[in-house]
Structure formats: C-alpha cells, structure tokens
Amino acid sequence: MNRFWIAGLGAAVLVGCHAAPEGKRPGGKQYPIRGVVQRVDASHQEISLTNEDIPGFMVPMTMDYKVADPAAIGELHSGDKISATLLDDGPSDASGTMPLINVVILSQAKADYLPKVQYHVPAPGDEVPDFVLLNEMGKKMSLRSLRGKVVALTFIYTRCPLSDYCPRMSHNFAVIDKALAADPKLYRETHLLSVSFDPQYDTPKVLKSYGAATTGRYANETFAHWDFAAPPVAELPKMEQFFDVGVTPGDSGTLQHSLSTVVIGKDGKVVAFWPTNDWSVDELLTKMKAAS
C-alpha cells in the first residue's frame, strides 16, 4: 500500500492534508462523496464510480472521475467501496472530468493487503486507556484525570493546511465551547481536548498560541475548559491505534492523516465516535448533553 489505509480491515481511514492538486483554483466547492468503483482506467488516471446521493448537488449515478493522486489508482479495484472529496472548481483537464482527492478505501472487493498494524475502531462502551499528554501549559495530564466529566476529544495538528480537516475540527470545537459556556452547569460537567499527532513540532508553546487563537480569547485564555495537548512521541502510536488515527508524512512537511472525534462519558467509556469530518456541532452537542 502507498499512502492509504484500508478501513474495512480495521486500519485507520486516511485522508489527505495537503495543498490542492496542481491545476485547481483555490476557493472551489468541495463535496464528500461515497460510492462503488465500477471501472479503473490506470492509463488515464480515471475511475468510473456509482455514487451515493450528495444532497443538493448530485443524485446517485455512475460517472467517470479523475483521481488526482496517481498512487491511488494502483490500490483501487472494481467493486471497492470508497469515499473521497469531489472538487467542483473546474475540470482538471480538457476532458471535463471532475477530480477526486483524499481517496479512502472503505471496503475492498479484492483483499490484496493486510495492514502491519491493526487499528481499533472506537465503539460505544469501550473503555478509553489512560493516555498521558503534555498540554499547552507544559503540564502532564492524563485522560483519567478528566473522569467525572463528559469529554469531547478530536485530533489535529497545528500546521494542517486543508480547511476541511484540522481547521474545521478546531472551528467546530470553538462553536461547541461557546455553546456549552451558555449553560454554567453543563460547562462544569464537560471538557474539550484537542490532541496533536505532531508532538515534535506542536510543543506546549505552539499549542498555547494555536489554542488561544482558536478560542478567540488570546491572552485571556486560561484553558480551564479546553486543552490542547500532545502525547510523547513514544506513546503516540498507541493513541493513534486506539482512536483509529492513521498518520504518515506527506509532501513539503505536511502529514497525511485520518480524522477521529469521540465523546467520552464520565465513566471514561466511549459514547460516540466519528471517523470523518461530516459530523455536525448540534450532533456532538446532543451526545455530550445526553451523557452529562
């Protein structure tokens, strides 16, 4: 495999966190798309895909798409179920074929790869291990120390350049933080935690600056309700594997990575898990309120 993780075999779902492909104009619309591969044309770097409904944009149909990353073509087979991001900012070439980026194999029709590492997919009721992190204040904190509170946890890294991934997670958490603050009792019973999978760059100083800007409180931020933290380098793989986060070096110092957002109950057990970026603020808030 080459920069891809197979979800159907228990590994983390990989998405790309990198600049838009060459030839794409910035600011174009992006749509999450899922479907079944009908045909793979490696010579033209295209696939034929029967997509699921994309509300407000496209009904289920079979169309040809250009796959932006040539490494993806060799991993795809007819019958594979995939998810991807569809770019609707103008065709990538004269053919008029819309491009796909961030291709994720959800299940394989031809199981030709077994991952070296088996990733755990969080499920309601799973007890979360007591991972130890270094937070934005340079202090060690453990997940066990948050027992008694409902915790929303997501994964990010501060240099992520793709707006629909880490920045989107941080923006959503900022909205959630403000919504919870409107109810003092609920605010006391909850906590937010953004975990970086780039501990060598995301030092406490970097996380403190990033976190203060994300909350919008800047110098007034106390981080009493929302921590930004990273595990030690040696412990990072264990945390990634438990929370189904795949990370591998990308281009120009970026990281190819999956997403993972969970709600953890007061008892330290998983309440809900989202492996993509398509969860809503209201959906997560509802889970947190129900568990409080």
C-alpha positions as CSV (number, residue, x, y, z in Angstrom):
1,M,0.0,0.0,0.0
2,N,1.1,3.5,-0.7
3,R,-0.2,6.3,1.5
4,F,-3.6,4.5,2.0
5,W,-5.1,2.7,4.9
6,I,-7.9,0.1,4.5
7,A,-10.8,0.8,6.7
8,G,-12.5,-2.5,6.1
9,L,-9.6,-4.4,7.5
10,G,-9.5,-2.5,10.8
11,A,-6.9,0.1,9.9
12,A,-7.4,3.9,10.1
13,V,-9.2,5.7,7.3
14,L,-6.7,8.0,5.6
15,V,-7.5,11.5,4.3
16,G,-5.1,13.9,2.7
17,C,-3.9,17.0,4.5
18,H,-2.1,18.9,1.7
19,A,-2.4,21.6,-0.8
20,A,-5.0,21.3,-3.6
21,P,-3.8,19.4,-6.7
22,E,-2.0,21.2,-9.5
23,G,-4.4,23.0,-11.8
24,K,-7.1,23.6,-9.2
25,R,-8.2,27.1,-8.4
26,P,-8.3,27.9,-4.6
27,G,-11.7,28.5,-3.1
28,G,-13.7,26.0,-5.2
29,K,-16.5,23.9,-3.7
30,Q,-15.7,20.5,-2.2
31,Y,-18.2,17.7,-1.6
32,P,-17.7,14.5,0.3
33,I,-18.6,11.6,-2.0
34,R,-19.1,7.9,-1.4
35,G,-19.7,5.1,-3.8
36,V,-18.7,1.8,-5.5
37,V,-15.9,1.7,-8.1
38,Q,-17.2,0.2,-11.4
39,R,-14.1,0.5,-13.5
40,V,-10.4,1.6,-13.1
41,D,-8.6,3.1,-16.0
42,A,-5.0,3.4,-14.8
43,S,-3.7,4.7,-18.2
44,H,-5.9,7.8,-18.0
45,Q,-5.9,8.0,-14.2
46,E,-9.7,7.7,-14.1
47,I,-12.3,5.6,-12.3
48,S,-15.9,5.1,-13.0
49,L,-17.9,5.5,-9.8
50,T,-21.5,4.9,-8.8
51,N,-22.0,7.5,-6.1
52,E,-24.4,7.7,-3.3
53,D,-26.7,10.8,-3.0
54,I,-24.9,14.1,-2.5
55,P,-27.7,16.3,-1.1
56,G,-28.2,19.5,-3.0
57,F,-25.6,18.6,-5.6
58,M,-25.9,15.2,-7.2
59,V,-28.3,12.2,-7.2
60,P,-27.0,8.7,-7.3
61,M,-25.5,8.0,-10.8
62,T,-22.4,6.4,-12.4
63,M,-19.8,8.9,-13.7
64,D,-16.1,9.0,-14.6
65,Y,-13.8,10.9,-12.3
66,K,-10.1,11.9,-12.5
67,V,-8.1,10.6,-9.5
68,A,-5.7,13.4,-8.5
69,D,-3.2,11.2,-6.7
70,P,-1.7,8.7,-9.2
71,A,-0.7,6.5,-6.2
72,A,-4.3,5.8,-5.6
73,I,-5.0,4.1,-8.9
74,G,-2.9,1.1,-8.2
75,E,-4.8,0.5,-5.0
76,L,-8.3,0.5,-6.5
77,H,-10.3,-2.3,-8.0
78,S,-13.8,-2.7,-9.4
79,G,-16.2,-3.3,-6.6
80,D,-14.2,-1.3,-4.0
81,K,-16.3,1.0,-1.8
82,I,-14.6,4.3,-1.4
83,S,-15.1,7.8,0.0
84,A,-13.3,10.9,-1.4
85,T,-13.6,14.6,-1.8
86,L,-15.0,15.8,-5.1
87,L,-13.6,19.2,-6.3
88,D,-16.2,21.3,-8.2
89,D,-13.9,24.2,-9.1
90,G,-13.5,23.4,-12.8
91,P,-12.2,20.3,-14.6
92,S,-8.7,19.2,-14.2
93,D,-8.2,18.9,-17.9
94,A,-9.9,19.3,-21.3
95,S,-12.0,16.1,-20.8
96,G,-14.3,17.9,-18.3
97,T,-13.9,15.1,-15.8
98,M,-14.1,16.3,-12.2
99,P,-11.3,15.3,-9.9
100,L,-11.3,13.3,-6.7
101,I,-8.8,13.9,-3.9
102,N,-8.4,12.2,-0.5
103,V,-9.5,8.8,-1.7
104,V,-10.3,6.4,1.1
105,I,-10.9,2.7,0.6
106,L,-13.8,1.8,2.9
107,S,-14.0,-1.9,1.9
108,Q,-12.1,-3.9,-0.7
109,A,-13.6,-6.2,-3.4
110,K,-10.2,-7.7,-3.7
111,A,-8.4,-8.1,-0.3
112,D,-4.8,-7.8,-1.5
113,Y,-3.4,-6.1,1.5
114,L,-3.1,-6.9,5.2
115,P,-2.0,-4.0,7.4
116,K,1.0,-4.4,9.6
117,V,-0.8,-2.7,12.5
118,Q,-4.4,-3.4,13.4
119,Y,-6.3,-0.2,14.4
120,H,-9.0,-0.3,17.0
121,V,-12.3,1.4,15.9
122,P,-13.8,3.0,19.0
123,A,-17.3,1.8,19.8
124,P,-19.8,2.9,22.4
125,G,-18.9,1.3,25.7
126,D,-15.2,0.9,25.0
127,E,-13.1,1.9,28.0
128,V,-10.5,4.5,27.0
129,P,-6.9,3.8,28.1
130,D,-5.3,6.3,30.5
131,F,-3.1,8.1,27.9
132,V,-0.8,10.8,29.3
133,L,-0.4,14.0,27.4
134,L,1.6,17.3,27.7
135,N,-0.7,20.2,27.5
136,E,-0.4,23.8,26.3
137,M,0.9,24.9,29.8
138,G,3.7,22.3,29.7
139,K,2.0,20.2,32.3
140,K,1.3,16.5,32.2
141,M,-2.3,15.5,32.1
142,S,-4.0,12.1,31.8
143,L,-7.3,11.1,30.4
144,R,-8.1,9.6,33.8
145,S,-7.9,13.0,35.4
146,L,-10.9,14.0,33.3
147,R,-13.1,11.2,34.8
148,G,-16.4,12.7,36.1
149,K,-16.7,15.0,33.1
150,V,-18.0,14.4,29.6
151,V,-15.1,14.9,27.2
152,A,-15.2,15.7,23.5
153,L,-11.8,14.8,22.0
154,T,-10.6,15.4,18.5
155,F,-7.2,15.1,16.7
156,I,-5.5,17.9,14.9
157,Y,-2.0,19.3,14.0
158,T,-1.4,23.0,14.0
159,R,0.2,23.2,10.5
160,C,-2.7,21.5,8.8
161,P,-3.3,23.5,5.6
162,L,-6.6,22.0,4.4
163,S,-9.6,23.9,5.7
164,D,-12.0,21.0,5.8
165,Y,-9.8,18.9,8.1
166,C,-8.0,20.1,11.2
167,P,-9.1,23.7,10.9
168,R,-12.7,22.5,10.6
169,M,-12.4,20.4,13.7
170,S,-11.0,23.3,15.7
171,H,-13.6,25.7,14.4
172,N,-16.4,23.3,15.4
173,F,-14.9,22.8,18.8
174,A,-14.8,26.6,19.3
175,V,-18.5,26.8,18.5
176,I,-19.2,23.9,20.9
177,D,-17.1,25.6,23.6
178,K,-19.2,28.8,23.3
179,A,-22.5,26.8,23.3
180,L,-21.5,24.9,26.5
181,A,-20.4,28.1,28.2
182,A,-24.0,29.4,27.9
183,D,-25.0,26.7,30.5
184,P,-22.8,27.1,33.6
185,K,-23.8,23.7,35.0
186,L,-23.1,21.9,31.7
187,Y,-19.9,23.8,31.3
188,R,-18.6,22.5,34.6
189,E,-19.5,18.9,33.7
190,T,-17.8,18.9,30.3
191,H,-14.3,19.3,28.8
192,L,-12.8,19.7,25.4
193,L,-9.5,18.2,24.3
194,S,-7.7,18.7,21.0
195,V,-4.8,16.2,20.6
196,S,-2.0,16.8,18.2
197,F,-0.4,13.9,16.4
198,D,2.7,16.1,15.6
199,P,4.3,16.3,19.1
200,Q,7.8,17.2,17.8
201,Y,6.5,20.5,16.2
202,D,3.5,21.1,18.4
203,T,5.3,21.9,21.6
204,P,3.4,23.4,24.5
205,K,4.4,26.9,23.3
206,V,3.0,26.2,19.8
207,L,-0.2,24.6,21.2
208,K,-0.8,27.5,23.6
209,S,-0.5,30.1,20.8
210,Y,-2.7,28.0,18.5
211,G,-5.3,27.3,21.2
212,A,-5.6,30.9,22.3
213,A,-6.2,32.0,18.7
214,T,-8.7,29.2,18.2
215,T,-10.8,30.0,21.2
216,G,-10.5,33.7,20.3
217,R,-9.6,34.7,23.8
218,Y,-5.9,35.1,23.1
219,A,-4.1,36.5,26.2
220,N,-7.2,36.0,28.3
221,E,-7.4,32.2,27.6
222,T,-7.0,30.1,30.8
223,F,-7.5,26.7,29.1
224,A,-9.8,25.7,32.0
225,H,-12.3,24.1,29.8
226,W,-10.4,23.2,26.6
227,D,-6.9,21.7,26.5
228,F,-4.6,21.5,23.5
229,A,-2.1,18.7,24.1
230,A,0.1,16.0,22.6
231,P,1.3,12.6,23.7
232,P,5.0,11.8,24.0
233,V,6.5,10.6,20.7
234,A,7.0,7.1,22.0
235,E,3.3,6.9,23.2
236,L,1.8,8.4,20.0
237,P,1.4,5.2,18.1
238,K,-0.7,3.6,20.9
239,M,-3.0,6.5,21.0
240,E,-3.3,6.6,17.2
241,Q,-4.1,2.9,17.1
242,F,-6.8,3.1,19.8
243,F,-8.6,6.1,18.3
244,D,-8.2,4.8,14.7
245,V,-5.9,7.7,13.5
246,G,-3.6,6.9,10.6
247,V,-0.7,9.4,10.1
248,T,2.1,9.3,7.6
249,P,4.4,12.0,6.2
250,G,3.1,13.9,3.2
251,D,4.6,16.4,0.8
252,S,6.5,19.6,1.9
253,G,6.4,18.7,5.6
254,T,2.7,18.1,5.8
255,L,1.1,15.0,7.2
256,Q,-1.3,12.6,5.5
257,H,-3.8,11.7,8.2
258,S,-7.2,10.4,9.2
259,L,-9.7,12.2,11.4
260,S,-11.1,10.9,14.7
261,T,-13.6,12.7,17.1
262,V,-15.0,11.0,20.1
263,V,-17.3,11.8,23.0
264,I,-16.1,10.1,26.2
265,G,-18.6,9.7,29.1
266,K,-18.0,10.5,32.8
267,D,-17.0,6.9,33.3
268,G,-14.2,7.0,30.8
269,K,-16.0,5.0,28.2
270,V,-16.7,5.9,24.6
271,V,-20.2,7.4,24.0
272,A,-19.8,8.2,20.3
273,F,-17.2,8.2,17.5
274,W,-16.9,9.9,14.2
275,P,-14.0,8.9,11.8
276,T,-14.7,11.7,9.3
277,N,-15.3,15.4,9.1
278,D,-19.1,15.1,8.4
279,W,-20.4,15.4,12.0
280,S,-22.3,18.5,13.0
281,V,-21.9,20.7,16.0
282,D,-25.5,20.0,17.0
283,E,-25.0,16.3,16.7
284,L,-21.9,16.3,19.0
285,L,-23.6,18.7,21.5
286,T,-26.6,16.4,21.7
287,K,-24.3,13.4,22.6
288,M,-22.5,15.5,25.2
289,K,-25.7,16.8,26.8
290,A,-27.2,13.3,26.9
291,A,-24.1,11.9,28.7
292,S,-23.9,14.8,31.3
